[in-house]
């Protein structure tokens, strides 16, 4: 679990995060568990997994359905969010996928990162193979629709 300190309205909070690329994020703030969803615009919404505490982060206005942090969608093309090696591929061309479904795993800096679908749709093609090294921005998947 990665530990970071976040300052909100001048107050420091000790935050522990499991997987920075999951959506929603599972975090522990000063010992309390929360689910945090980060939108592409940077707005944050939280839901408490345990009773709220007086040190809970302030709530933000609701935002549109967020894109998983691990994906980069441009048109119908999903690209690599960072350089790494493709560990496994969970889908194939022609598969119908749903928002948030894991498409593959990418190892970067000794960490396994889940690449998830940023939307529903049908995959037109899988542009990578297991064991392949990819760079930031390389095409991973193409959507048909």
Secondary structure as UniProt FT lines:
FT   STRAND          2..8
FT   TURN            9..10
FT   STRAND          11..17
FT   TURN            20..21
FT   STRAND          25..29
FT   TURN            30..31
FT   STRAND          32..38
FT   TURN            40..41
FT   STRAND          44..48
FT   TURN            54..55
FT   TURN            69..70
FT   STRAND          72..74
FT   TURN            75..76
FT   STRAND          77..79
FT   STRAND          84..89
FT   TURN            93..94
FT   STRAND          96..97
FT   TURN            99..100
FT   STRAND          102..108
FT   TURN            109..110
FT   STRAND          111..116
FT   STRAND          121..126
FT   TURN            130..131
FT   STRAND          133..134
FT   TURN            136..137
FT   STRAND          139..143
//
